[in-house]
Every structure is written in structure tokens, then in C-alpha cells.
Amino acid sequence: MASLLGKTLFEINGQGPAPMKDYFILQITKSEVIWRWWKISLRCESTKPGQLRESHTDYLEDSFLQSQVRVVFGPRILQHTIGLCEGRFDYLVRLPTRLLLRIMAYLDLEDIARLGQTCRNFRKLCDSDEFWKDTLRTHCNAVPDEVEALANDLGWKTVFFTSKLQLQKQISRRRQRTEEQNGQEDINESPIPGFSHKTENYRGDWAVVE
């Protein structure tokens, strides 16, 4: 599991809270904590950036630096950095994306909704086209080319939570626009061949209807 840890465990940057104008970077590697700052002054005088480097053990005992981290980045970030320096790593979010998608495939949609609320990384993954493309293919007998083209335009998550009737209407409009561009008319709505869509239009309940 240690191989999942990169050289940099955590990094964040930002400006201090008003009226402070100074800029800060906090970086935690496998062996040390690096605190960098740039003094921003309205006067013409120039100031050189500063830097402090110390071991994880020293950081855990450095109440002054911890107070600075709390002021600039907030108590949640402070607790996260303390946990990293104490050796409490979250290995799950560090797994390769394809492996995470394989694991997520075994979860119910209600669980996916909860997982997306746990952290920024999982929220991004739970909203990704890659995940919803795999999910749509799992819950449907087949995905016709027209549905796939629509999903590439609107997003796979949007198509997954759209009813079959609405998909047929949208595909029919796409056909009509295409035919009109080719100088043809009289396009009627027709079923999507080979497509058995098992989801109802999404209404906020993450339900899959068999």
C-alpha cells in the first residue's frame, strides 16, 4: 500500500484571510512539511519569499506553525495535515481510477450519491462520464450508436437519468436536423432499436426501475 503514496502527500495554496494579503503554500511530503510565504505590500519595497521546512515530528510539536495553518486554511485543513504527519493516510482515494470504477460498479446508486459527498475526488469521479458510461452499459441491454452520440453531447449521466420516451424524442430531433441539413423532410419519431432502458427520468431519488 505504501507504493500508492506519491512523493507529495498533500499540497494547498492560497491567500490569507482579509485584511491579510500574503500568499501561502503548504506542502507535505513523505518526510517533511514545507511552509512557504510571500509578503504582499502596497509599498514599493520588495520582500523576498520565505520558507520553513521541518520534519513531521517537529510539525506536530510546532504550535505556532499549526496556528498559522489554521488561520490561513482553516481547522479542517489543519486536522488533515496533522493526520498525515501522524501516518493516517487515506489509501482509497489514491487507488488507480480504473480500479475505483470497478469497485464502484458493485455499489447501489444510493451509495454512489453518498460516496460523491465524501470528498472532492470522489465527487468528481461520481459525476464523470467514464463512470456513467460504464453504468449505462451495465443497466441497459445494449446502447445504440444514436444513444451513444447523444450521451457524448449531453453527458452520460444526463442520458442515464432520462426516460426512454424523452431519449426517443431527442434522437428524433437530431435525426430531423440532420435530414433537414441534407435537404430531406418528413421525419417521424421512431423507437430506438435494440435499446432497453431500465431507468426512469431522474427525480432526485437515484432509483433504478426494473
C-alpha positions in Angstrom: 0.0 0.0 0.0 2.9 2.3 0.6 3.6 2.4 -3.1 0.3 4.3 -3.6 1.8 7.2 -1.7 3.4 9.7 -4.1 6.3 12.0 -3.1 3.9 14.8 -2.2 1.1 13.7 0.2 -0.7 17.0 0.2 -0.4 20.5 -1.2 -2.6 23.6 -0.9 -2.1 27.3 -1.6 -4.0 30.5 -1.2 -4.1 34.0 0.2 -4.5 34.7 3.8 -7.9 36.0 5.1 -8.6 39.7 4.9 -7.1 42.1 5.6 -4.1 39.9 5.1 -2.8 40.0 1.5 0.1 37.5 1.9 0.2 34.4 -0.2 1.0 30.9 1.3 1.8 27.4 0.1 1.7 24.3 2.4 3.2 21.1 1.1 3.5 17.8 2.9 5.9 15.2 1.5 6.7 11.7 2.9 9.4 13.2 5.2 8.7 16.8 5.8 6.4 19.8 6.0 7.2 22.8 3.8 5.6 26.2 4.5 6.2 29.0 2.0 5.0 32.6 2.1 5.1 35.7 0.0 4.7 39.1 1.8 2.4 41.3 -0.3 3.0 45.0 0.5 1.3 48.1 -1.1 4.5 50.0 -0.7 7.2 49.8 -3.4 9.6 47.9 -1.2 10.2 44.3 -2.4 10.3 41.4 0.0 11.8 38.0 -0.6 9.6 34.9 -0.2 10.2 32.9 2.9 10.3 29.2 3.5 10.2 26.8 6.5 11.0 23.1 6.3 10.6 20.7 9.2 10.0 17.0 9.9 6.6 15.5 10.6 7.6 15.1 14.2 8.6 18.8 14.5 5.4 19.9 12.8 3.3 18.0 15.3 5.1 19.9 18.1 5.1 23.3 16.4 2.0 25.0 17.8 3.0 28.3 16.1 3.1 26.9 12.6 -0.1 25.0 13.3 -1.8 28.2 14.3 -0.7 29.8 11.0 -2.1 26.9 9.0 -5.4 27.2 10.9 -5.6 31.0 10.2 -4.8 30.7 6.5 -6.5 27.4 5.5 -8.9 26.7 8.4 -9.3 24.0 11.1 -10.3 21.2 8.7 -7.1 21.5 6.7 -5.1 21.7 9.9 -6.5 18.4 11.2 -5.9 16.8 7.8 -2.2 17.8 7.9 -1.9 16.6 11.5 -3.4 13.2 10.5 -0.9 12.9 7.6 2.1 13.7 9.8 0.8 11.0 12.3 0.7 8.5 9.5 -3.0 8.3 8.9 -3.3 8.1 5.1 -6.5 7.7 3.0 -5.3 4.9 0.6 -8.8 4.5 -1.0 -8.7 7.9 -2.9 -5.1 7.0 -4.1 -6.1 3.9 -5.9 -6.0 4.0 -9.8 -9.1 5.3 -11.4 -10.0 2.2 -13.3 -9.8 0.1 -10.1 -12.0 2.6 -8.3 -14.5 2.4 -11.1 -14.5 -1.4 -10.8 -15.3 -1.1 -7.1 -18.0 1.5 -7.6 -19.7 -0.8 -10.1 -20.8 -3.0 -7.2 -22.4 -0.1 -5.3 -26.1 0.8 -5.5 -26.9 4.3 -6.9 -27.9 5.5 -3.4 -24.4 4.6 -2.3 -22.9 6.4 -5.2 -24.8 9.5 -4.2 -23.4 9.3 -0.7 -19.9 8.5 -1.9 -19.9 11.6 -4.0 -20.4 13.7 -0.9 -17.4 12.4 1.0 -14.6 14.4 -0.8 -13.8 16.4 -3.9 -12.0 13.5 -5.6 -15.0 11.1 -5.3 -17.5 13.8 -6.3 -15.6 14.4 -9.5 -15.4 10.6 -10.1 -19.1 10.0 -9.4 -20.0 12.7 -11.9 -17.6 11.6 -14.5 -18.6 10.4 -18.0 -16.4 7.4 -17.6 -18.4 6.1 -14.6 -21.8 6.8 -16.1 -20.8 5.3 -19.4 -19.9 2.1 -17.7 -23.1 2.3 -15.5 -25.4 2.9 -18.5 -23.9 -0.1 -20.3 -24.4 -2.2 -17.2 -28.1 -1.3 -16.8 -29.1 -1.5 -20.5 -29.2 -4.5 -22.8 -27.4 -2.5 -25.5 -26.5 1.1 -26.2 -27.3 2.0 -29.9 -25.0 4.4 -31.8 -27.6 7.2 -31.7 -27.9 6.9 -27.9 -24.1 7.0 -27.5 -23.9 10.0 -29.8 -26.5 11.8 -27.7 -24.6 10.8 -24.5 -21.4 12.2 -25.8 -23.2 15.5 -26.4 -25.3 15.8 -23.3 -23.3 13.7 -20.9 -23.7 10.1 -19.9 -25.1 10.9 -16.5 -27.9 13.0 -18.1 -28.8 10.3 -20.6 -28.8 7.6 -17.8 -31.5 9.6 -15.9 -33.6 10.4 -18.9 -36.6 8.3 -19.7 -36.7 6.2 -22.9 -39.5 8.4 -24.3 -37.5 11.6 -23.8 -34.5 9.9 -25.4 -36.6 8.9 -28.4 -37.8 12.5 -28.8 -34.3 14.0 -28.6 -32.9 11.4 -31.0 -35.8 12.1 -33.4 -35.0 15.9 -33.3 -31.3 15.1 -34.0 -32.4 13.0 -37.0 -34.7 15.7 -38.3 -32.0 18.3 -38.0 -29.6 16.0 -39.9 -32.1 15.2 -42.6 -33.0 18.9 -43.0 -29.4 19.7 -43.5 -29.3 17.1 -46.2 -32.5 18.5 -47.8 -34.9 15.8 -46.6 -38.2 16.2 -44.7 -41.0 14.1 -43.2 -39.1 12.5 -40.3 -41.2 10.7 -37.8 -40.4 9.6 -34.3 -39.4 6.0 -34.1 -38.3 3.7 -31.3 -34.7 3.3 -30.5 -33.8 -0.2 -31.9 -32.3 -2.6 -29.5 -32.3 -0.3 -26.5 -33.9 -1.4 -23.3 -33.6 1.5 -20.9 -34.2 0.4 -17.3 -34.2 3.8 -15.7 -37.0 6.3 -15.2 -36.4 10.0 -15.6 -34.3 11.2 -12.6 -36.3 13.0 -10.0 -33.7 13.1 -7.2 -34.3 9.6 -5.8 -31.4 7.7 -7.5 -33.9 4.8 -8.1 -33.4 2.2 -10.8 -36.7 0.7 -12.0 -36.5 -2.9 -13.3 
